Amino acid sequence: MRLYGLRTTDYRLTRYTPPMSVTIVIVNWNGAGLLPGCLDSLRAQTRPADDIVVVDNGSTDHSLMLLADSYPEVHTIALPRNFGMGAGTNVGIRASDSTIIVALNNDTIAEPGWLEALIAPLEADSRLGSTMSTMLFAHAPEWIAAAGITVHRNGLALEDLSATRHADLPTAPRPIFGPSGGAAAYRRAMLDDIGLFDGDFFMYLEDVDLAWRARLRGWSSLHVPKAIVRHVYSASSGQGSPLKSFHLARNRLWTLRKCLPLSLAQRHAWAIVGYDLAACGYALLMRDWAGLRGRLAGLGGGAIERKRRTIQARRSVASDEIARWLLPSPSPRALLRTRRRIDELSQPSSVAR
């Protein structure tokens, strides 16, 4: 028997470590059809969150009514318009004082042991900044949608293990560059150190930008295979939509301009420029005008250079250490093959094979 750190059998004082508090932040925009699956799964967790915050980005459907009527335990913050994923998540983070913040997409369904598994490494190791779930395709759960972020010498940031079989995944936690923001846990001390998501990104790659800033400050990250959620891929913007194409193209360049150390930018300049030239050619061929506009916009942004100076001035990790995370650039053929496979698996009619 133990009472307040005092063992009644021998009366020796023992150190009492209170459990970490956890807040789950969900950003919602017209997601009334998605929220019940997500929130019901959170009610079934073996380790419930201390608080659930839903930040509503100016929804015009019945999301707010649904939350008020069916989920009174949820702390709802209604914004007057759509501020985007990063800025919306930041609102939820600022509304909480928990020691762990979990960012979760509204288009996910978590297995009962998900949260308990996700936060366990953070409770065990104070040097760990973040953890990543195993995200499975909702319509093809035999396949992995995301298991972290990989970064490549041509500047690409990709979903780790995407379109690989879940059955082949090892069970032990493994180091990753950083987590995808759709189902990730962040230590507040890390966020206090590196800052929150960049709200200017609006949507897409704000998690990559955050992962870069964490790495540059020496924070580590783990993928936790047993923390499993099913994910309706790109439910908000639509897979392959002009909205997604624009923001991916622009935010890729913004991330590199902010975060890539100069020595690495010089070392891999030809690979980075070559990829973007090839991507522009492909966009012209496919008439992806949104992607072309996104790349043009990525060259602008007056605040980017100011942000870069701040980030690089605070960098505490040598370029060579960062370079060890940069994987070889995938071939255009391999990249297209993977993207087509992701498109297939994200469809409701997908068949696991």
C-alpha positions as CSV (number, residue, x, y, z in Angstrom):
1,M,0.0,0.0,0.0
2,R,1.3,3.5,-0.9
3,L,-0.1,6.8,0.4
4,Y,1.3,10.1,-0.9
5,G,4.7,8.6,-1.5
6,L,5.0,6.9,1.9
7,R,5.3,3.2,2.0
8,T,3.5,2.0,5.1
9,T,5.5,-1.1,5.5
10,D,8.9,0.5,6.0
11,Y,8.1,4.2,6.3
12,R,10.9,5.2,3.8
13,L,10.1,8.2,1.7
14,T,9.8,7.5,-2.0
15,R,9.7,10.0,-4.8
16,Y,6.2,10.6,-6.1
17,T,6.0,11.5,-9.8
18,P,2.5,12.7,-10.8
19,P,1.2,11.5,-14.2
20,M,1.6,13.9,-17.1
21,S,-1.6,15.8,-18.1
22,V,-2.7,15.4,-21.6
23,T,-4.9,17.6,-23.8
24,I,-6.1,16.4,-27.2
25,V,-6.5,19.3,-29.8
26,I,-8.8,18.7,-32.8
27,V,-9.3,21.3,-35.5
28,N,-12.6,21.0,-37.3
29,W,-14.0,22.6,-40.4
30,N,-17.4,21.4,-41.5
31,G,-16.6,18.0,-40.1
32,A,-19.9,17.0,-38.6
33,G,-19.9,13.8,-40.4
34,L,-16.4,12.9,-39.1
35,L,-16.5,14.1,-35.5
36,P,-18.7,11.3,-34.0
37,G,-16.3,8.6,-35.1
38,C,-13.3,10.5,-33.7
39,L,-14.8,11.6,-30.4
40,D,-16.6,8.3,-29.7
41,S,-13.2,6.5,-30.1
42,L,-11.7,9.0,-27.6
43,R,-14.4,8.1,-25.1
44,A,-13.3,4.4,-25.3
45,Q,-9.6,5.1,-24.5
46,T,-7.9,3.0,-21.8
47,R,-6.1,6.2,-20.7
48,P,-8.6,9.1,-21.2
49,A,-7.3,12.5,-22.0
50,D,-7.5,15.1,-19.2
51,D,-9.1,17.5,-21.7
52,I,-10.3,17.5,-25.3
53,V,-10.4,20.8,-27.2
54,V,-12.2,21.1,-30.5
55,V,-11.3,24.3,-32.3
56,D,-14.0,25.0,-34.9
57,N,-12.7,27.0,-37.9
58,G,-16.0,28.8,-38.8
59,S,-18.0,25.7,-39.8
60,T,-21.2,26.3,-41.6
61,D,-22.6,22.7,-41.1
62,H,-24.0,21.5,-37.8
63,S,-20.7,20.8,-36.1
64,L,-21.2,23.2,-33.2
65,M,-24.7,21.9,-32.5
66,L,-23.4,18.3,-32.6
67,L,-20.7,19.1,-30.1
68,A,-23.0,20.9,-27.7
69,D,-25.7,18.3,-27.8
70,S,-23.7,15.0,-28.0
71,Y,-20.3,15.8,-26.5
72,P,-20.7,18.1,-23.5
73,E,-17.3,17.0,-22.1
74,V,-15.5,18.6,-25.0
75,H,-14.1,22.1,-24.7
76,T,-15.3,23.8,-27.9
77,I,-13.7,27.0,-29.2
78,A,-15.7,28.5,-32.1
79,L,-13.6,30.8,-34.4
80,P,-15.4,33.3,-36.7
81,R,-13.7,31.9,-39.8
82,N,-11.3,29.3,-41.1
83,F,-7.8,30.2,-39.8
84,G,-6.3,26.9,-41.1
85,M,-4.8,23.8,-39.5
86,G,-1.7,25.3,-37.9
87,A,-3.3,28.4,-36.5
88,G,-6.3,26.5,-35.3
89,T,-4.2,24.0,-33.4
90,N,-2.3,26.9,-31.8
91,V,-5.5,28.2,-30.4
92,G,-6.2,24.9,-28.8
93,I,-2.7,24.6,-27.4
94,R,-2.9,28.1,-25.9
95,A,-6.2,27.2,-24.2
96,S,-4.5,24.3,-22.4
97,D,-1.9,24.1,-19.7
98,S,-1.2,20.3,-20.1
99,T,2.3,19.0,-20.2
100,I,1.5,16.9,-23.3
101,I,-0.4,18.2,-26.3
102,V,-1.8,15.7,-28.8
103,A,-2.7,17.0,-32.2
104,L,-5.4,14.8,-33.8
105,N,-7.2,15.1,-37.1
106,N,-11.0,15.0,-37.0
107,D,-11.0,12.3,-39.7
108,T,-9.3,9.7,-37.5
109,I,-10.6,6.9,-35.3
110,A,-8.3,5.8,-32.5
111,E,-8.0,2.3,-31.2
112,P,-8.7,2.0,-27.4
113,G,-5.1,1.7,-26.4
114,W,-3.9,4.5,-28.7
115,L,-3.4,7.4,-26.3
116,E,-1.8,5.2,-23.5
117,A,0.7,3.8,-26.0
118,L,1.4,7.2,-27.6
119,I,2.3,9.1,-24.4
120,A,4.2,6.3,-22.6
121,P,7.6,7.1,-24.2
122,L,7.2,10.8,-23.3
123,E,6.5,9.9,-19.7
124,A,9.6,7.7,-19.6
125,D,12.2,10.0,-21.3
126,S,12.3,13.7,-20.6
127,R,14.6,14.3,-23.6
128,L,12.0,13.1,-26.0
129,G,10.1,15.9,-27.7
130,S,7.4,14.1,-29.6
131,T,5.8,10.8,-30.6
132,M,4.0,9.6,-33.6
133,S,1.1,7.2,-34.1
134,T,0.7,4.5,-36.7
135,M,-1.9,5.9,-39.1
136,L,-3.7,3.3,-41.2
137,F,-5.9,4.0,-44.3
138,A,-9.4,4.0,-43.0
139,H,-10.7,2.1,-46.1
140,A,-7.7,-0.2,-46.3
141,P,-6.5,-0.7,-42.7
142,E,-4.0,-3.4,-43.8
143,W,-1.9,-0.6,-45.2
144,I,0.0,2.3,-43.4
145,A,-0.9,5.8,-44.3
146,A,1.8,7.5,-42.2
147,A,4.3,6.6,-39.5
148,G,6.3,9.8,-39.2
149,I,8.2,12.1,-41.5
150,T,11.2,11.4,-43.7
151,V,13.3,14.1,-45.2
152,H,15.3,13.8,-48.4
153,R,18.3,15.5,-50.1
154,N,16.1,17.1,-52.7
155,G,14.1,18.8,-50.0
156,L,11.1,16.5,-50.1
157,A,9.3,15.6,-46.9
158,L,7.3,12.4,-47.2
159,E,5.1,10.2,-45.0
160,D,7.3,7.5,-43.6
161,L,6.2,3.9,-44.6
162,S,3.2,5.1,-46.5
163,A,1.6,2.4,-48.6
164,T,3.5,-0.4,-46.9
165,R,1.8,-3.3,-45.1
166,H,0.9,-2.9,-41.5
167,A,1.7,-6.5,-40.8
168,D,5.4,-5.9,-41.7
169,L,5.8,-3.1,-39.1
170,P,8.1,-3.9,-36.2
171,T,6.4,-3.5,-32.8
172,A,9.2,-1.6,-30.9
173,P,9.3,2.2,-31.0
174,R,11.8,3.6,-33.5
175,P,13.5,7.0,-34.1
176,I,12.0,9.2,-36.7
177,F,12.8,12.7,-38.0
178,G,9.5,14.0,-36.6
179,P,5.8,13.2,-36.4
180,S,3.0,13.9,-38.9
181,G,0.6,16.2,-37.2
182,G,-2.5,14.2,-37.8
183,A,-2.0,12.0,-34.7
184,A,1.0,13.2,-32.8
185,A,2.0,14.0,-29.2
186,Y,4.2,17.0,-28.4
187,R,5.9,17.8,-25.1
188,R,4.9,21.3,-24.0
189,A,8.5,22.0,-22.9
190,M,9.5,21.5,-26.5
191,L,6.8,23.8,-27.9
192,D,7.9,26.4,-25.4
193,D,11.4,26.1,-26.7
194,I,10.8,26.0,-30.5
195,G,7.4,27.8,-30.8
196,L,4.1,26.6,-32.1
197,F,2.9,25.7,-35.6
198,D,3.5,28.4,-38.2
199,G,0.0,29.8,-38.8
200,D,1.0,31.4,-42.1
201,F,1.2,27.9,-43.7
202,F,-2.6,27.6,-43.3
203,M,-2.6,23.8,-44.1
204,Y,-0.1,21.1,-45.0
205,L,3.6,20.8,-44.0
206,E,3.1,22.9,-40.9
207,D,4.0,19.6,-39.1
208,V,7.2,19.3,-41.2
209,D,8.2,22.8,-40.4
210,L,7.7,22.1,-36.7
211,A,9.7,18.8,-37.0
212,W,12.6,20.7,-38.6
213,R,12.6,23.3,-35.8
214,A,12.6,20.6,-33.2
215,R,15.5,18.8,-34.8
216,L,17.5,22.0,-35.1
217,R,17.1,22.4,-31.3
218,G,18.1,18.8,-30.5
219,W,14.7,17.4,-29.7
220,S,14.2,13.7,-30.6
221,S,11.1,11.9,-31.8
222,L,9.8,8.3,-31.8
223,H,7.2,6.4,-33.8
224,V,5.1,4.2,-31.5
225,P,3.8,1.3,-33.6
226,K,1.2,0.2,-31.1
227,A,-0.5,3.7,-31.0
228,I,-2.9,3.0,-33.9
229,V,-5.5,5.3,-35.6
230,R,-7.4,4.8,-38.8
231,H,-7.3,7.9,-41.1
232,V,-9.7,9.1,-43.8
233,Y,-6.9,10.5,-46.0
234,S,-7.3,14.2,-47.0
235,A,-11.0,14.2,-45.9
236,S,-11.0,18.0,-45.5
237,S,-9.3,19.3,-48.7
238,G,-9.6,16.2,-51.0
239,Q,-6.7,14.1,-52.2
240,G,-5.2,15.8,-55.3
241,S,-7.4,19.0,-55.0
242,P,-6.1,22.4,-56.2
243,L,-6.2,23.6,-52.6
244,K,-3.9,20.8,-51.5
245,S,-1.6,21.2,-54.5
246,F,-1.1,24.9,-53.9
247,H,-0.3,24.6,-50.2
248,L,2.0,21.7,-50.6
249,A,4.1,23.5,-53.3
250,R,4.3,26.8,-51.5
251,N,4.9,25.4,-48.0
252,R,7.6,23.1,-49.2
253,L,9.7,26.1,-50.3
254,W,8.8,28.0,-47.2
255,T,10.0,25.2,-45.0
256,L,13.3,24.9,-46.8
257,R,13.9,28.6,-46.8
258,K,13.2,28.7,-43.0
259,C,14.8,25.6,-41.7
260,L,17.5,24.1,-44.1
261,P,21.0,25.0,-42.8
262,L,22.9,27.0,-45.4
263,S,25.7,24.4,-45.7
264,L,23.1,21.7,-46.5
265,A,21.3,23.9,-48.9
266,Q,24.5,24.5,-50.8
267,R,25.5,20.8,-50.7
268,H,22.1,19.6,-52.2
269,A,21.2,22.7,-54.3
270,W,21.2,20.8,-57.6
271,A,18.9,18.1,-56.2
272,I,16.5,20.7,-54.7
273,V,16.3,22.8,-57.8
274,G,16.2,19.8,-60.1
275,Y,13.2,18.4,-58.2
276,D,11.3,21.7,-58.4
277,L,12.0,22.1,-62.1
278,A,10.8,18.6,-62.8
279,A,7.7,19.3,-60.6
280,C,7.0,22.4,-62.6
281,G,7.3,20.4,-65.9
282,Y,4.9,17.8,-64.5
283,A,2.5,20.5,-63.3
284,L,2.4,22.0,-66.8
285,L,1.8,18.6,-68.4
286,M,-1.0,17.9,-65.9
287,R,-2.3,21.5,-66.1
288,D,-1.9,21.8,-62.3
289,W,-2.0,25.5,-62.3
290,A,-2.5,25.6,-58.5
291,G,0.8,23.8,-58.0
292,L,2.6,26.3,-60.2
293,R,1.0,29.2,-58.3
294,G,2.1,27.6,-55.1
295,R,5.7,27.4,-56.2
296,L,5.7,31.0,-57.2
297,A,4.1,32.0,-53.9
298,G,6.8,30.0,-52.1
299,L,9.5,32.3,-53.5
300,G,7.7,35.2,-51.7
301,G,6.6,35.7,-48.2
302,G,8.3,38.7,-46.6
303,A,8.4,37.2,-43.1
304,I,10.2,34.0,-44.2
305,E,13.7,35.4,-44.1
306,R,13.0,37.0,-40.7
307,K,11.8,33.7,-39.4
308,R,14.9,32.0,-40.9
309,R,17.3,34.3,-39.1
310,T,15.6,33.6,-35.8
311,I,15.5,29.8,-36.3
312,Q,19.1,29.5,-37.5
313,A,20.4,31.8,-34.8
314,R,18.9,29.4,-32.1
315,R,20.1,26.2,-33.8
316,S,22.0,24.0,-31.4
317,V,22.6,21.0,-33.7
318,A,25.5,20.8,-36.2
319,S,24.7,20.5,-39.9
320,D,26.4,17.1,-40.1
321,E,24.0,15.7,-37.5
322,I,21.1,16.9,-39.5
323,A,22.6,15.6,-42.7
324,R,22.4,12.0,-41.3
325,W,18.6,12.3,-41.4
326,L,18.6,13.3,-45.1
327,L,17.7,10.2,-47.2
328,P,18.5,9.7,-50.9
329,S,16.1,11.4,-53.2
330,P,13.5,9.0,-54.5
331,S,13.4,8.6,-58.3
332,P,10.5,10.3,-60.1
333,R,9.2,6.9,-61.1
334,A,9.2,5.6,-57.6
335,L,7.6,8.8,-56.3
336,L,4.8,8.7,-58.9
337,R,4.2,5.0,-58.1
338,T,3.8,5.6,-54.4
339,R,1.5,8.6,-54.9
340,R,-0.7,6.6,-57.2
341,R,-0.8,3.8,-54.7
342,I,-1.8,6.3,-52.0
343,D,-4.5,7.6,-54.2
344,E,-5.9,4.1,-54.6
345,L,-5.7,3.3,-50.9
346,S,-7.4,6.5,-49.8
347,Q,-10.5,5.8,-51.9
348,P,-13.6,4.2,-50.2
349,S,-13.6,1.5,-52.9
350,S,-10.0,0.5,-52.3
351,V,-9.2,-3.2,-52.0
352,A,-6.2,-4.2,-49.9
353,R,-3.9,-6.4,-52.1
